[in-house]
Amino acid sequence: MLIKESLPPPPPFWHRLNSFFAFPFQLRPLMYGLVLAFCSLLFEAIPFLHPGLSLIVIELGIVLAASRYGFKVTALGSRGIWRSADFPRELNEDWVNLPWKLFAISVVQGALIGWLAWYEPVLGTVGVFVVSFTFPAAMIVLVQSGSFFQAMNPGHVMDAMRIIGWPYALLCFFLFLLSAGAQIAIGMLLPMIDGLIMLPIANFAFIYFGWVMASLLGYVMYQHHDAFGIDLLPGGGVDDGAPVDRRTPEQIAAQRTDAEVAQLVTDGDVAGALGIAYEAQRVAAADDLAAQRRYHRVLLLAPEKASTLLDHARRFIPLLLRRDLASEALKVFKACREKDKAFALDDAPTVMTLAKAEWRNGDAHAALALLSGFDRRFRGHAAIPQAYELAARVLVQGLGRADMAQPILTTLESRFPDSEQTQEVRWLLRPTPTAS
């Protein structure tokens, strides 16, 4: 593949405003938006619900469906796909829950603003401004990572704002105008239109301006996709009629190696694929996630390399955790456990992070399995009180076994009487009042 040495940068988003306003009028989003909008007229067709309640239920469904499509527009736009005809038919599972995560972010931020306003009205006003100004950046982080916690992390939000630079203020201004656009449009139409038809018209207005904002956000992410670490999809890029390939040389080399390894695996030459994957990770930087991930996946296909797989995993899992990829780290750990049930990690913080991830995932037994024998394996380590506390929390809150957590409290009180963890476990095991 020939790569141009000096590809022109994407034009700034304010040069492409017409394309954002035109996006909802492409055939597929237009038809989908109209269908969603007119669903509001079905509120009297649900026999077992009061019309008012059924209207609320239908409107919530419309908001959810429109939001999911909006996130799809943003995510695909960030990868250089602008025409709805080029969208994949299936919704990426990573995007399905983004509306709920955005709602959770809004609830948390709203609660924080409410508390600030109660504590000091001036702080409440400042909080509204800060949240409003950083909300687009939080949206970008949410689409990029799919993580509620990363979108709530001020560090990640500030990084997104830093990557965009001074145009971020202009982006906020345009988004503010667009957010008011639906209200202005409805205000202009109200004197001219009356009756139930106003429901679908109002819905379509909100859907239209919402998808315009989604298209705008996606393009801004595309402008800075290298800095955000976003890979363009095949055919992605500015639709100016010229072929555009904005991959870095490193990305191109990695993709070529992936293709070569995949072809060898398809041909049944696992040994050859393993040799290429090994050499690629050997010469790559120690934190090259793509090279380490490729090597791990090929090792899984070579049963005779089980010991090499386990040794590599002890370096690969901490790398994944440093990149906030706890779910993938757990998959790697479990894959190693399938190869060798005695597989264990020799780094206390890594074990603690995996145990916390299992606890967050709701798997109490897996979390306890990771913590089993922690104090003996990492004798004298500073993380031992934390391991005791987490084990007690899993037993009490996850399994309802306060009796099994009592010895942990005894050990904590004996070895770490003044620690914060001892106080926390003591609180967990506090006697509950009984009704007289």
VMD Tcl script that draws the C-alpha trace (Angstrom):
set ca {
  {0.00 0.00 0.00}
  {1.36 3.41 -0.96}
  {1.04 6.09 1.69}
  {1.18 9.75 0.79}
  {3.84 11.63 2.65}
  {1.86 14.82 3.15}
  {-1.84 14.17 3.49}
  {-3.78 17.37 4.10}
  {-5.37 17.56 7.55}
  {-9.14 17.23 7.75}
  {-10.87 20.60 7.36}
  {-12.03 22.11 10.67}
  {-15.54 21.24 11.71}
  {-16.90 24.77 11.16}
  {-16.12 24.33 7.44}
  {-18.43 21.31 7.26}
  {-21.51 22.52 9.14}
  {-23.76 21.91 6.12}
  {-22.89 18.19 6.12}
  {-23.86 17.87 9.79}
  {-27.24 19.52 9.22}
  {-27.77 17.34 6.14}
  {-26.96 14.02 7.83}
  {-30.46 13.37 9.34}
  {-31.93 13.90 5.86}
  {-30.04 10.94 4.40}
  {-32.57 8.29 3.49}
  {-31.96 5.78 6.29}
  {-31.78 8.17 9.25}
  {-34.69 10.17 7.81}
  {-36.94 7.09 7.59}
  {-35.83 5.87 11.02}
  {-36.34 9.29 12.60}
  {-39.84 9.63 11.11}
  {-40.84 6.15 12.30}
  {-39.62 6.94 15.82}
  {-41.34 10.32 15.81}
  {-44.73 8.93 14.74}
  {-44.55 6.15 17.34}
  {-45.70 8.79 19.82}
  {-49.19 8.55 18.30}
  {-49.50 4.95 19.53}
  {-50.04 5.95 23.15}
  {-53.77 5.19 22.95}
  {-53.12 1.76 21.42}
  {-51.84 0.19 24.66}
  {-55.04 -1.11 26.29}
  {-53.66 -2.01 29.71}
  {-52.06 1.38 30.45}
  {-53.49 4.80 31.12}
  {-52.92 7.02 28.04}
  {-50.74 9.40 30.04}
  {-48.55 6.57 31.36}
  {-48.36 4.85 27.98}
  {-47.25 8.15 26.39}
  {-44.42 8.41 28.95}
  {-43.36 4.81 28.24}
  {-43.39 5.36 24.48}
  {-41.47 8.64 24.77}
  {-38.80 6.95 26.89}
  {-38.51 4.22 24.26}
  {-38.14 6.84 21.52}
  {-35.43 8.64 23.50}
  {-33.54 5.38 24.06}
  {-33.71 4.33 20.40}
  {-32.74 7.78 19.12}
  {-29.87 7.98 21.62}
  {-28.49 4.61 20.60}
  {-28.54 5.62 16.95}
  {-26.93 8.95 17.87}
  {-24.06 7.15 19.61}
  {-23.68 4.95 16.53}
  {-23.46 8.09 14.36}
  {-20.78 9.56 16.64}
  {-18.75 6.36 16.93}
  {-18.75 5.63 13.19}
  {-18.16 9.29 12.37}
  {-15.06 9.21 14.58}
  {-13.79 6.39 12.36}
  {-14.40 8.31 9.16}
  {-17.79 6.92 8.09}
  {-20.23 9.68 7.12}
  {-22.84 8.05 4.87}
  {-25.56 6.11 6.63}
  {-25.58 3.68 3.70}
  {-22.09 2.58 4.80}
  {-23.15 1.90 8.39}
  {-23.01 -1.76 9.51}
  {-26.39 -3.36 10.01}
  {-25.69 -4.56 13.54}
  {-25.14 -2.18 16.45}
  {-21.76 -2.74 18.07}
  {-22.44 -4.20 21.53}
  {-20.07 -1.62 23.03}
  {-22.52 1.15 22.03}
  {-25.73 -0.46 23.27}
  {-25.37 0.65 26.88}
  {-23.91 4.11 26.23}
  {-27.29 5.91 26.67}
  {-27.63 4.38 30.15}
  {-24.07 5.35 31.02}
  {-24.71 8.89 29.80}
  {-27.85 9.01 31.93}
  {-25.84 7.84 34.95}
  {-23.24 10.55 34.28}
  {-26.01 13.16 34.13}
  {-27.51 11.93 37.39}
  {-24.16 12.02 39.20}
  {-23.32 15.47 37.87}
  {-26.82 16.74 38.68}
  {-26.54 15.44 42.23}
  {-23.16 17.13 42.62}
  {-24.52 20.44 41.35}
  {-27.53 20.13 43.65}
  {-25.26 19.57 46.65}
  {-23.06 22.51 45.70}
  {-26.10 24.76 45.29}
  {-27.37 23.66 48.70}
  {-23.99 24.27 50.29}
  {-23.33 27.58 48.54}
  {-25.50 28.98 45.70}
  {-22.49 30.58 44.00}
  {-20.74 27.22 43.90}
  {-23.86 25.73 42.34}
  {-23.70 28.29 39.54}
  {-20.01 27.57 39.00}
  {-20.78 23.85 38.98}
  {-23.42 24.29 36.26}
  {-20.93 26.17 34.10}
  {-18.12 23.64 34.62}
  {-20.38 20.64 33.94}
  {-21.88 22.30 30.84}
  {-18.45 23.19 29.49}
  {-16.92 19.76 30.09}
  {-19.96 17.69 29.06}
  {-18.98 17.40 25.35}
  {-15.51 16.18 26.37}
  {-17.09 13.62 28.71}
  {-19.26 12.46 25.79}
  {-16.16 12.05 23.62}
  {-14.40 10.01 26.32}
  {-17.53 7.88 26.76}
  {-17.75 7.10 23.03}
  {-14.03 6.46 22.77}
  {-13.69 4.21 25.84}
  {-17.23 2.96 26.49}
  {-16.44 3.40 30.18}
  {-18.61 5.33 32.66}
  {-15.67 5.69 35.03}
  {-13.32 7.08 32.39}
  {-15.98 9.57 31.28}
  {-16.32 10.68 34.91}
  {-12.55 10.94 35.35}
  {-11.50 14.64 35.21}
  {-8.07 13.61 33.91}
  {-9.51 11.86 30.84}
  {-11.94 14.72 30.23}
  {-9.16 17.31 30.42}
  {-7.04 15.22 28.03}
  {-9.88 15.26 25.49}
  {-10.19 19.03 25.79}
  {-6.41 19.42 25.46}
  {-6.33 17.27 22.31}
  {-9.02 19.39 20.61}
  {-7.40 22.63 21.76}
  {-8.95 26.08 21.48}
  {-11.65 24.94 18.97}
  {-13.22 23.10 21.92}
  {-14.76 26.38 23.07}
  {-16.24 26.87 19.59}
  {-17.54 23.29 19.66}
  {-19.33 23.99 22.94}
  {-20.86 27.13 21.43}
  {-22.22 25.25 18.40}
  {-23.56 22.44 20.58}
  {-25.29 24.99 22.79}
  {-27.00 26.53 19.75}
  {-28.02 23.11 18.46}
  {-29.41 22.05 21.85}
  {-31.70 25.08 21.73}
  {-32.58 24.50 18.08}
  {-35.41 22.03 18.72}
  {-37.08 24.37 21.23}
  {-36.85 27.29 18.81}
  {-38.27 25.20 15.95}
  {-41.18 23.97 18.07}
  {-41.89 27.51 19.27}
  {-42.12 28.67 15.66}
  {-44.45 25.81 14.65}
  {-46.83 25.91 17.62}
  {-48.88 28.89 16.35}
  {-49.33 27.20 12.96}
  {-50.04 23.58 14.01}
  {-52.47 22.20 16.55}
  {-53.63 18.79 17.68}
  {-51.92 15.44 18.18}
  {-49.75 15.91 15.09}
  {-47.63 18.22 17.23}
  {-46.30 15.17 19.14}
  {-44.42 13.56 16.22}
  {-43.30 16.98 14.98}
  {-41.79 17.81 18.37}
  {-40.17 14.38 18.56}
  {-38.66 14.70 15.11}
  {-37.29 18.14 15.95}
  {-35.47 16.78 18.99}
  {-34.28 13.71 17.06}
  {-33.05 15.86 14.17}
  {-30.98 18.27 16.26}
  {-29.72 15.39 18.44}
  {-28.35 13.56 15.40}
  {-26.85 16.76 14.03}
  {-24.93 17.10 17.33}
  {-23.93 13.42 17.14}
  {-22.57 13.92 13.62}
  {-20.66 17.02 14.71}
  {-19.09 15.25 17.71}
  {-18.11 12.28 15.55}
  {-16.35 14.53 13.06}
  {-14.45 16.37 15.79}
  {-13.24 13.01 17.10}
  {-12.26 12.05 13.54}
  {-10.24 15.26 13.20}
  {-8.09 14.10 16.13}
  {-8.42 10.33 15.73}
  {-4.65 9.78 15.87}
  {-4.37 11.56 19.21}
  {-7.42 9.68 20.53}
  {-6.00 6.36 19.31}
  {-8.98 5.72 16.99}
  {-8.40 3.54 13.93}
  {-10.30 4.50 10.79}
  {-12.57 1.91 9.24}
  {-11.93 0.74 5.66}
  {-13.03 3.55 3.38}
  {-13.12 5.99 6.27}
  {-12.02 9.55 5.72}
  {-13.14 12.84 4.32}
  {-15.51 12.20 1.42}
  {-13.75 14.48 -1.06}
  {-13.35 11.83 -3.74}
  {-9.67 11.20 -2.99}
  {-8.38 8.08 -1.22}
  {-7.43 8.94 2.32}
  {-5.34 6.77 4.59}
  {-4.46 8.44 7.87}
  {-2.98 5.44 9.60}
  {0.43 5.88 11.16}
  {3.32 3.75 9.86}
  {3.17 1.79 13.12}
  {-0.53 1.05 12.61}
  {0.05 -0.05 9.03}
  {2.90 -2.36 10.07}
  {0.81 -3.84 12.90}
  {-2.13 -4.50 10.57}
  {0.13 -6.15 8.00}
  {1.58 -8.40 10.70}
  {-1.95 -9.22 11.91}
  {-2.96 -10.20 8.38}
  {0.14 -12.34 7.87}
  {-0.33 -14.13 11.19}
  {-4.04 -14.68 10.51}
  {-3.29 -16.17 7.10}
  {-0.73 -18.59 8.56}
  {-3.21 -19.68 11.24}
  {-5.87 -20.18 8.56}
  {-3.42 -22.31 6.59}
  {-2.74 -24.42 9.68}
  {0.82 -23.19 10.16}
  {0.55 -22.23 13.84}
  {4.30 -22.62 14.33}
  {5.00 -20.10 11.58}
  {2.40 -17.69 12.98}
  {3.92 -18.07 16.44}
  {7.40 -17.29 15.09}
  {6.21 -14.06 13.46}
  {4.17 -13.01 16.52}
  {7.11 -13.72 18.82}
  {9.56 -11.71 16.73}
  {7.11 -8.80 16.42}
  {6.67 -8.54 20.19}
  {10.40 -9.07 20.80}
  {11.42 -6.03 18.73}
  {8.42 -3.92 19.78}
  {8.32 -1.70 22.84}
  {7.45 -3.49 26.06}
  {4.17 -1.56 26.26}
  {3.14 -2.22 22.63}
  {-0.33 -3.57 23.37}
  {-1.06 -4.75 19.81}
  {2.11 -6.86 19.63}
  {1.61 -8.41 23.07}
  {-2.06 -9.11 22.39}
  {-1.23 -10.81 19.07}
  {1.45 -12.99 20.69}
  {-0.91 -14.05 23.48}
  {-3.65 -15.05 21.03}
  {-1.29 -17.19 18.95}
  {0.15 -18.82 22.09}
  {-3.38 -19.91 22.99}
  {-3.43 -21.92 19.76}
  {-0.22 -23.80 20.59}
  {-0.85 -26.38 23.38}
  {2.83 -27.28 23.52}
  {3.66 -23.67 24.48}
  {1.58 -23.62 27.66}
  {4.53 -22.68 29.87}
  {5.44 -19.83 27.50}
  {1.82 -18.66 27.54}
  {1.80 -18.51 31.34}
  {5.14 -16.71 31.51}
  {4.02 -14.14 28.93}
  {0.71 -13.62 30.74}
  {2.56 -12.53 33.87}
  {3.84 -9.54 31.88}
  {0.80 -9.08 29.65}
  {-1.82 -8.86 32.42}
  {-0.11 -5.93 34.23}
  {0.19 -4.12 30.88}
  {-3.56 -4.51 30.31}
  {-4.32 -3.22 33.79}
  {-2.09 -0.19 33.24}
  {-4.25 0.58 30.20}
  {-7.47 0.24 32.26}
  {-8.42 -2.95 30.40}
  {-9.40 -4.98 33.46}
  {-12.00 -7.05 31.60}
  {-9.46 -8.21 29.03}
  {-6.93 -8.87 31.81}
  {-9.44 -11.14 33.52}
  {-10.02 -13.04 30.26}
  {-6.28 -13.59 29.90}
  {-6.03 -14.75 33.52}
  {-8.92 -17.20 33.11}
  {-7.47 -18.52 29.85}
  {-4.23 -19.26 31.70}
  {-6.14 -20.92 34.54}
  {-7.75 -23.22 31.97}
  {-4.29 -24.25 30.82}
  {-2.95 -24.63 34.37}
  {-5.22 -24.51 37.41}
  {-2.20 -23.63 39.57}
  {-1.43 -20.51 37.54}
  {-0.94 -17.52 39.84}
  {0.46 -14.02 39.59}
  {3.43 -12.98 41.67}
  {2.56 -9.29 41.95}
  {0.34 -8.26 44.86}
  {-1.12 -5.05 43.33}
  {-2.01 -6.95 40.14}
  {-3.82 -9.64 42.12}
  {-5.69 -6.99 44.09}
  {-6.76 -5.18 40.92}
  {-8.05 -8.40 39.35}
  {-9.90 -9.33 42.53}
  {-11.55 -5.91 42.63}
  {-12.53 -6.29 38.98}
  {-14.14 -9.67 39.67}
  {-16.00 -8.15 42.64}
  {-17.25 -5.28 40.46}
  {-18.39 -7.86 37.92}
  {-20.45 -9.53 40.64}
  {-18.43 -12.78 40.80}
  {-17.86 -13.15 44.53}
  {-16.41 -16.66 44.32}
  {-13.84 -15.65 41.68}
  {-12.80 -12.64 43.77}
  {-12.30 -14.86 46.83}
  {-10.32 -17.37 44.76}
  {-7.91 -14.63 43.75}
  {-7.53 -13.48 47.36}
  {-7.04 -16.97 48.75}
  {-3.68 -17.21 50.53}
  {-2.82 -13.59 49.70}
  {-1.18 -12.98 53.09}
  {1.00 -16.09 52.77}
  {2.04 -15.48 49.15}
  {2.87 -11.82 49.75}
  {4.06 -11.99 53.33}
  {4.65 -8.51 54.77}
  {3.21 -6.65 51.77}
  {1.45 -3.34 52.43}
  {-1.62 -4.51 50.47}
  {-2.47 -7.30 52.95}
  {-4.95 -5.18 54.98}
  {-6.68 -4.21 51.73}
  {-6.92 -7.88 50.74}
  {-8.43 -8.75 54.12}
  {-10.97 -5.95 53.82}
  {-11.98 -6.94 50.27}
  {-12.34 -10.58 51.29}
  {-14.54 -9.60 54.23}
  {-16.64 -7.34 52.01}
  {-17.15 -10.11 49.45}
  {-18.13 -12.57 52.16}
  {-20.59 -10.20 53.84}
  {-22.08 -8.31 50.90}
  {-21.63 -10.93 48.18}
  {-22.27 -14.21 49.94}
  {-24.03 -13.16 53.13}
  {-21.48 -15.05 55.24}
  {-20.67 -12.68 58.07}
  {-19.67 -15.69 60.18}
  {-16.82 -16.49 57.78}
  {-15.69 -12.85 57.81}
  {-15.43 -12.74 61.63}
  {-11.98 -14.44 61.71}
  {-10.75 -11.84 59.24}
  {-11.75 -9.07 61.65}
  {-9.98 -10.90 64.47}
  {-6.80 -11.09 62.39}
  {-7.03 -7.43 61.40}
  {-7.55 -6.33 64.99}
  {-4.56 -8.40 66.02}
  {-2.15 -7.38 63.26}
  {-3.42 -3.99 62.08}
  {-5.53 -2.59 64.95}
  {-5.40 1.05 63.85}
  {-5.73 0.60 60.11}
  {-8.56 2.05 58.05}
  {-9.30 -1.45 56.75}
  {-9.83 -2.76 60.29}
  {-12.34 -0.01 60.97}
  {-14.13 -0.75 57.70}
  {-14.45 -4.48 58.41}
  {-15.56 -3.70 61.95}
  {-18.31 -1.52 60.47}
  {-19.27 -4.27 58.01}
  {-19.68 -6.70 60.88}
  {-21.45 -4.30 63.19}
  {-24.42 -5.85 65.01}
  {-27.70 -5.04 63.34}
  {-30.56 -3.92 65.57}
  {-33.39 -6.40 65.91}
  {-37.02 -5.44 66.02}
  {-38.53 -5.81 69.50}
}
mol new
graphics top color blue
foreach p $ca { graphics top sphere $p radius 0.5 }
foreach p [lrange $ca 0 end-1] q [lrange $ca 1 end] { graphics top cylinder $p $q radius 0.2 }
display resetview
